[in-house]
Amino acid sequence: MKKRALISVSDKTGIVEFAKQLEECGYEIISTGGTFNTLKSEGLNVIGVSDITGFPECLDGRVKTLHPSIHAGLLAVRSNSDHMKQLEELSIDTIDVVVVNLYPFKQTILKEDVSREEAIENIDIGGPTMLRSAAKNYQDVAVIIDPTDYNKVIEEIKASNEVTLETKFYLCQKVFAHTSSYDTLIADYMKKQLKDTSFPENLTLTYEKVQEMRYGENPHQSAAFYKEIGNLKGSLTSAIQVNGKELSFNNINDTNGALELLKEFEEPTVVGCKHGNPCGVGSASDINEAWQKAFTADDKSIFGGIVVANREIDEKTAAQMKDIFLEVIVAPSYSEKALELLKTKKNVRVLILEDISEKQLETAYDLKKVNGGLIVQTIDSKLITDDSNDFQVVTDRKPTSEEMEDLMFAWKVVKYVKSNGIALAKNKQTVGIGPGQVNRIWPTIQAIEHSVEQISEEASKGAVLASDAFFPFSDCVEAAHSAGIKAIIQPGGAKKDQESIDACNKYGIAMIFTGMRHFRH
């Protein structure tokens, strides 16, 4: 029995050469539509699907391959004598190789202002059906969705006139992964069209691999970087790397956290980050001053850290950055001279992210893998502002306008400090950060000690303090008073709130309750 291959592809990369080699190996080629015309124009002896089915393509090409003469030829188990007898009685021949890739649904929905009708018209029906039929019968049919597999298949056919069972199963697995991702993308698009923000009963997600990584958090762990499918402005997946080694697992994780903090600021701001926590943050009227504030906030921890900025990096700032060891620098742009300077450091990863201030949609998911499951929440997109009515001054003394500016600054920062987290700020500069402790007083003490050790004995005097969660006791107020802190912002809601309020009133400290916490575990 003559071998046959059915070819119908939207991505025609390498398909002509592959089809020619199949023909040279004795295969008859069956094809449809645009693929048929492409192969025919290249001199191949192609059989149209309608010649196999005896039925014309119809409904603007929506129905072509959905026919027993195609699917029986795919699904018949060659070792099953009843199957083969039925094929003979029905005058249906087997199909041994299927090469299909699907209508470009993803490319369609990524176009600006695409209509729902156009998106739905680009949902493939016959393609996935053929793929699933062929993959279910993988022991008899080699099914190919990826042009990178053409060489492997043709080499095996040339070597033994057959594709090995191992390769067929490998190709089968790729098919079901591909059709699953394709269907998930369609379902996600439709959910977004409905503006449905509920959590579905069955959660299926699809991501595209950006790169393999040398290792994960530690050298003994393997890792890869995946991205969501969509127009992800402001996301690290959209950044263009112009210098340095490839990003590591920890680089990506830390840089993402720094970027999310940076997006809270509109004025020129620089965020330094280390091990997932901000180590220095500064806002100013220009980016160089913002950089100086971020750097001097903690010039030790920023060594080997991440720096992100929301304005163009100029030559002066680049020259100062070049003099220290940084892992990653991200900005919306760089002056020509700045880029020249930074590229002299061959290992520093320099990234351009044009839409660096673009925030995620509020409906975006935050995912955390746990053993045996996944916990899912919407992102923490809320934040009080100084012109909102969401906060309450609970002390006799109200914050001054300068203190209020610093309180809002510190509140943005502490939102991205690992719980339990404390941030001290003065003049739109962090002067002490205490992250990730198991009680509230330890990060408070740590932040105060840090301000003395890293900046000066006077750094905390006149500063403000932000806490990501409420004070269970007044000990944090006592520590703040000892350090010369003048105002505090915290969620409130503890049983002993009054104890902290009384302590603040005793020392003339202004305190704000936000009514909103920002745990970051």
C-alpha positions in Angstrom: 0.0 0.0 0.0 1.3 3.4 -1.0 2.2 5.8 1.9 0.3 9.0 2.0 0.8 12.4 3.8 -1.8 15.0 4.4 -0.4 18.5 4.6 -2.4 21.7 5.6 -0.4 24.5 7.2 -0.8 28.2 7.9 3.0 28.4 8.8 4.6 27.4 5.5 8.2 27.5 6.9 10.1 24.7 5.3 7.0 22.9 4.0 7.9 22.8 0.3 11.3 21.1 0.9 9.7 18.7 3.4 7.0 17.8 0.9 9.5 17.3 -1.9 11.5 14.9 0.3 8.4 13.0 1.3 7.5 12.7 -2.4 11.0 11.4 -3.2 10.5 8.8 -0.5 7.4 7.5 -2.3 4.6 9.4 -0.5 1.5 10.7 -2.1 0.8 14.2 -1.0 -2.8 15.3 -0.1 -3.4 19.0 0.6 -6.0 21.8 0.8 -6.5 25.4 0.0 -3.4 27.7 0.2 -1.1 24.8 1.0 -2.3 22.9 -2.1 -1.6 26.0 -4.3 1.9 26.5 -2.7 3.0 22.9 -3.3 1.4 22.7 -6.7 3.3 25.9 -7.8 6.5 24.3 -6.7 6.0 21.4 -9.1 4.7 18.8 -6.6 2.1 16.2 -7.7 -0.5 17.1 -5.1 -3.9 15.5 -4.6 -6.7 17.8 -3.5 -8.7 16.8 -0.4 -11.9 16.9 -2.5 -10.5 14.3 -4.8 -10.2 12.0 -1.7 -13.5 12.8 -0.1 -15.5 13.1 -3.3 -17.1 16.1 -1.7 -16.3 19.8 -2.5 -15.0 22.2 0.1 -17.9 24.3 1.3 -19.0 27.1 3.6 -16.1 29.3 2.6 -13.7 26.5 3.4 -15.1 25.8 6.9 -15.7 22.2 5.8 -12.9 20.5 4.0 -11.3 17.7 5.9 -14.3 16.8 8.2 -15.1 13.6 6.3 -14.9 9.9 7.0 -12.5 9.4 4.1 -10.0 11.5 6.0 -10.7 10.5 9.5 -11.1 6.8 8.9 -7.8 6.9 7.1 -6.2 8.5 10.2 -8.0 6.5 12.9 -7.8 3.0 11.5 -5.6 0.8 13.6 -3.4 -1.1 11.2 -3.0 -4.1 13.4 -6.8 -4.4 13.8 -8.0 -6.7 10.9 -11.6 -5.5 11.3 -10.5 -1.9 10.9 -8.6 -2.7 7.8 -11.4 -4.8 6.3 -13.8 -1.9 6.8 -11.5 0.5 5.0 -11.2 -1.9 2.1 -15.0 -2.3 1.9 -15.4 1.5 2.0 -12.5 2.1 -0.5 -10.7 4.3 2.0 -6.9 4.4 2.1 -4.8 5.0 5.2 -2.9 8.3 5.9 0.5 7.8 7.4 1.8 11.3 8.0 -0.2 14.4 8.9 1.4 17.9 8.8 -0.9 20.5 10.2 -0.6 23.8 12.1 -3.6 25.8 13.0 -5.3 29.1 12.0 -3.3 32.0 13.5 -5.8 32.7 16.4 -3.1 34.1 18.6 -1.7 36.5 16.0 -5.3 37.6 15.2 -6.3 38.5 18.8 -3.0 40.4 19.3 -3.9 42.8 16.5 -5.1 46.2 17.7 -8.9 46.7 17.5 -9.5 43.2 16.2 -13.3 42.5 16.1 -14.8 39.5 17.9 -16.1 38.2 14.5 -12.6 38.2 13.0 -11.2 36.5 16.1 -13.8 33.7 16.0 -13.4 33.3 12.2 -9.7 32.4 13.0 -10.7 29.5 15.3 -9.6 26.3 13.5 -12.0 23.4 13.5 -10.8 20.9 11.0 -7.1 21.3 11.9 -7.4 20.3 15.6 -9.8 17.5 14.7 -7.2 16.0 12.3 -4.4 16.5 14.8 -6.3 14.7 17.5 -7.4 11.9 15.3 -3.8 11.3 14.1 -2.3 11.7 17.6 -4.8 9.2 19.1 -3.5 6.7 16.5 0.1 7.7 17.0 1.4 4.1 16.7 0.4 4.2 13.0 0.5 7.9 12.1 3.3 10.5 12.4 1.7 13.8 13.2 3.7 17.0 12.9 2.8 20.5 14.1 6.2 22.1 14.4 8.5 22.8 11.4 11.6 22.1 13.6 10.5 18.4 13.6 10.6 18.0 9.8 14.3 17.0 9.6 13.9 14.4 12.4 11.0 12.8 10.6 12.5 12.8 7.1 15.8 11.4 8.4 14.0 8.4 10.0 11.9 7.8 6.9 15.0 7.8 4.7 16.8 5.5 7.1 14.1 2.8 7.5 11.1 3.9 5.5 9.3 4.4 8.8 9.1 6.9 11.7 10.1 5.2 14.9 7.4 4.6 17.5 9.4 6.6 20.0 9.3 9.6 17.7 5.7 9.2 16.9 4.8 9.3 20.6 7.0 12.4 21.1 5.1 14.0 18.2 1.7 12.9 19.7 2.5 14.5 23.0 3.4 17.8 21.3 0.0 17.7 19.5 -2.1 17.4 22.7 0.0 20.1 24.4 -0.5 22.3 21.4 -4.3 21.8 21.0 -4.7 22.2 24.7 -2.9 25.6 24.6 -4.9 26.6 21.5 -8.2 25.9 23.2 -7.1 27.6 26.4 -6.3 30.7 24.5 -9.7 30.7 22.9 -11.5 30.2 26.2 -9.5 32.9 27.8 -10.2 35.3 25.0 -14.0 34.6 25.3 -13.9 35.0 29.1 -12.3 38.4 28.6 -14.9 39.3 26.0 -17.6 38.6 28.7 -15.6 40.7 31.2 -15.9 37.8 33.5 -13.8 38.3 36.6 -14.9 35.2 38.5 -12.6 32.3 39.3 -13.5 29.4 37.0 -14.3 25.9 38.3 -11.5 24.5 36.2 -8.5 26.8 35.8 -6.4 26.1 32.7 -3.5 28.5 31.8 -1.3 28.8 28.8 2.1 30.4 28.6 4.9 30.5 25.9 8.4 29.7 26.7 10.8 32.6 26.4 14.0 30.8 27.3 15.6 27.9 29.1 17.7 29.0 32.1 21.1 27.7 33.3 19.5 26.9 36.6 16.8 28.1 39.0 17.1 29.7 42.4 20.1 27.4 43.1 22.4 25.6 40.7 20.9 22.2 41.4 17.4 23.3 40.2 16.4 23.5 36.5 14.3 26.4 35.3 12.7 28.1 32.3 11.1 31.5 31.7 7.5 31.6 30.3 5.3 34.5 29.3 1.6 35.2 29.1 0.1 35.6 25.7 -1.1 39.1 25.0 0.0 42.7 24.6 2.0 42.9 27.8 3.1 46.5 28.0 5.3 47.3 30.9 6.1 43.7 31.6 9.6 42.3 31.8 8.6 39.9 29.0 8.4 42.9 26.7 11.9 44.3 27.6 14.7 44.4 25.0 18.1 43.3 26.4 20.9 45.3 24.8 23.9 44.1 27.0 25.1 41.4 29.3 24.5 37.8 30.1 21.1 36.2 29.8 18.8 36.8 32.7 18.8 34.3 35.5 15.8 33.0 37.5 16.6 35.2 40.4 17.3 38.2 38.1 13.8 37.9 36.7 12.1 37.4 40.0 13.9 40.3 41.6 13.5 42.7 38.7 9.8 42.0 38.4 9.3 43.0 42.1 11.4 46.2 41.5 9.3 47.1 38.4 6.0 46.6 40.2 7.2 49.0 43.0 8.4 51.5 40.4 5.0 51.6 38.7 3.5 53.2 41.9 5.5 56.4 41.2 4.9 59.1 38.6 7.8 61.4 39.4 11.4 60.5 38.4 12.1 57.5 40.6 14.8 54.8 41.0 14.3 51.5 42.8 17.2 49.4 44.0 16.3 45.8 44.8 18.1 42.8 46.3 16.7 39.3 46.9 13.1 40.3 46.2 13.1 43.3 48.6 13.7 47.0 47.8 17.0 48.1 49.4 16.9 51.8 48.3 14.2 53.9 46.7 14.5 57.6 45.7 12.2 60.1 44.0 13.3 63.5 42.8 12.9 66.2 40.1 15.4 64.4 37.8 16.6 60.9 37.4 20.2 61.5 38.6 19.1 62.9 41.9 16.6 60.0 42.3 19.5 57.6 41.6 21.7 59.3 44.2 19.0 58.9 46.8 18.4 55.2 45.9 22.1 54.5 46.0 23.0 56.3 49.2 19.9 54.8 51.0 21.9 51.5 51.1 25.2 51.5 49.1 26.1 48.1 50.5 23.0 46.1 49.7 22.7 47.5 46.2 26.0 45.8 45.3 25.1 43.0 43.0 21.5 44.2 42.9 18.8 45.3 40.5 18.2 49.0 39.5 15.1 50.1 37.7 14.3 53.7 36.6 11.2 55.3 35.1 13.1 58.0 33.1 15.9 57.9 30.5 19.3 57.1 32.0 21.7 60.0 31.1 25.4 59.9 30.7 26.1 61.2 34.2 23.9 58.6 35.9 25.3 55.8 33.7 28.8 56.8 34.7 27.9 56.5 38.4 26.2 53.2 37.9 29.1 51.8 36.0 31.4 52.3 39.0 29.5 49.7 41.1 28.6 46.1 40.5 25.0 45.8 39.3 23.3 42.7 38.0 20.4 44.3 36.0 19.5 47.9 34.9 16.1 48.6 33.4 14.9 51.9 32.0 12.5 53.2 29.3 15.5 54.5 27.3 19.2 55.5 27.6 21.1 58.3 26.0 23.6 57.2 23.4 26.6 58.0 25.7 24.9 56.3 28.6 24.5 53.1 26.7 28.1 53.3 25.5 29.3 53.5 29.1 27.1 50.7 30.4 28.1 48.4 27.6 31.7 48.6 28.7 30.5 46.4 31.6 30.1 43.2 29.6 28.2 41.3 32.3 25.7 43.8 33.4 22.3 43.1 31.9 21.0 46.3 30.4 17.3 46.3 29.4 15.1 48.8 27.6 11.4 48.7 28.6 9.6 51.5 26.8 6.3 51.3 28.6 7.9 50.8 32.0 5.1 52.6 33.9 2.3 50.6 32.4 0.5 48.7 35.1 -1.2 45.3 34.9 -4.9 45.0 34.6 -6.6 44.8 38.0 -8.1 41.4 37.0 -4.6 39.9 36.4 -3.9 36.8 38.5 -1.2 36.4 41.1 -0.3 32.7 41.3 1.6 30.7 43.9 2.4 27.0 43.5 2.0 24.9 46.6 2.6 21.2 47.0 -0.3 19.5 45.1 -2.0 22.7 44.1 -2.1 26.3 43.2 -3.4 29.3 45.1 -4.7 32.1 42.9 -5.7 35.7 43.7 -6.1 39.0 41.8 -3.1 41.2 42.0 -2.7 43.8 44.9 -3.6 46.8 42.7 -5.0 49.1 45.4 -3.2 51.9 47.1 -4.5 54.8 49.1 -3.4 58.3 48.1 -3.1 61.6 50.0 -6.0 63.1 48.2 -8.4 60.1 49.0 -10.7 59.7 51.9 -9.6 56.2 52.6 -7.3 56.9 55.5 -7.9 58.3 59.0 -5.7 60.5 61.2 -6.1 58.8 64.6 -3.8 61.0 66.7 -4.1 64.5 68.2 -1.4 65.8 65.9 -1.9 65.7 62.1 1.0 65.1 59.7 2.5 68.2 58.1 2.3 68.4 54.3 6.0 67.4 54.1 5.4 64.4 56.4 2.3 63.5 54.4 4.4 63.3 51.2 6.9 61.1 52.9 4.1 58.9 54.4 2.7 58.3 50.9 6.2 57.6 49.6 6.9 55.1 52.4 3.5 53.5 52.0 4.2 52.7 48.4 7.6 51.2 49.3 6.3 49.0 52.2 3.7 47.5 50.0 6.6 45.7 48.2 8.6 44.8 51.3 8.2 41.1 52.4 6.0 40.8 55.5 6.5 41.6 58.3 7.8 44.8 56.6 8.8 48.3 57.8 10.0 51.2 55.7 11.4 54.5 56.9 11.5 57.5 54.6 12.6 61.1 54.6 12.5 63.6 51.8 11.3 61.0 49.3 14.2 58.6 50.1 14.1 55.4 52.0 16.4 55.6 55.0 15.7 52.2 56.5 14.0 49.0 55.4 13.2 46.0 57.6 11.9 43.0 55.6 10.5 39.5 56.2 10.5 39.1 60.0 8.2 36.9 62.1 7.0 39.7 64.3 6.5 43.5 64.0 9.1 44.9 66.4 12.1 43.1 64.8 11.8 44.8 61.3 11.2 48.1 63.1 14.4 47.8 65.0 16.2 46.5 61.9 15.1 49.4 59.8 16.2 51.9 62.5 19.6 50.2 62.9 20.0 50.2 59.1 19.4 53.9 58.9 22.1 54.6 61.4 24.6 52.1 60.0 24.1 52.8 56.3 23.4 56.5 56.3 24.0 58.4 59.5 23.0 58.7 63.2 20.6 61.5 62.2 19.0 59.7 59.3 15.9 58.5 61.1 15.3 61.8 62.9 12.3 63.5 61.4 11.6 60.5 59.2 8.3 58.7 58.8 7.5 55.0 59.3 5.3 52.7 57.2 4.2 49.2 58.3 2.5 46.8 56.0 0.2 45.5 58.8 -1.1 46.7 62.1 0.8 47.1 65.3 -0.3 44.4 67.8 1.5 46.4 70.6 2.9 49.8 71.3 6.5 48.6 71.2 6.9 49.8 67.6 5.8 53.3 68.6 8.3 53.3 71.4 11.1 52.3 69.1 10.0 54.9 66.5 10.1 57.6 69.2 13.6 56.6 70.3 14.7 57.0 66.7 13.2 60.4 66.2 10.4 59.4 63.8 7.7 62.0 63.5 4.8 60.2 61.7 3.5 56.7 61.2 1.3 55.1 58.6 -0.2 51.6 59.2 -3.5 49.8 58.5 -4.9 49.8 62.0 -7.3 47.1 63.2 -5.4 45.6 66.1 -7.2 44.9 69.4 -4.6 47.2 71.1 -4.8 50.0 68.6 -5.6 52.5 71.4 -2.4 51.6 73.1 -0.4 52.6 70.0 -2.5 55.8 69.6 -1.9 56.8 73.2 1.8 56.2 72.8 1.9 58.4 69.7 -0.1 61.2 71.4 2.3 61.0 74.4 5.3 61.6 72.1 3.7 63.9 69.6 3.9 61.4 66.7 1.2 61.7 64.0 -0.3 58.4 63.0 -2.6 57.5 60.0 -4.7 54.3 59.8 -5.2 53.3 56.1 -7.8 50.5 56.7 -5.9 48.5 54.1 -3.0 46.1 54.6 -0.4 44.9 52.1 0.9 41.5 53.2 3.6 40.2 50.8 4.5 36.6 51.6 
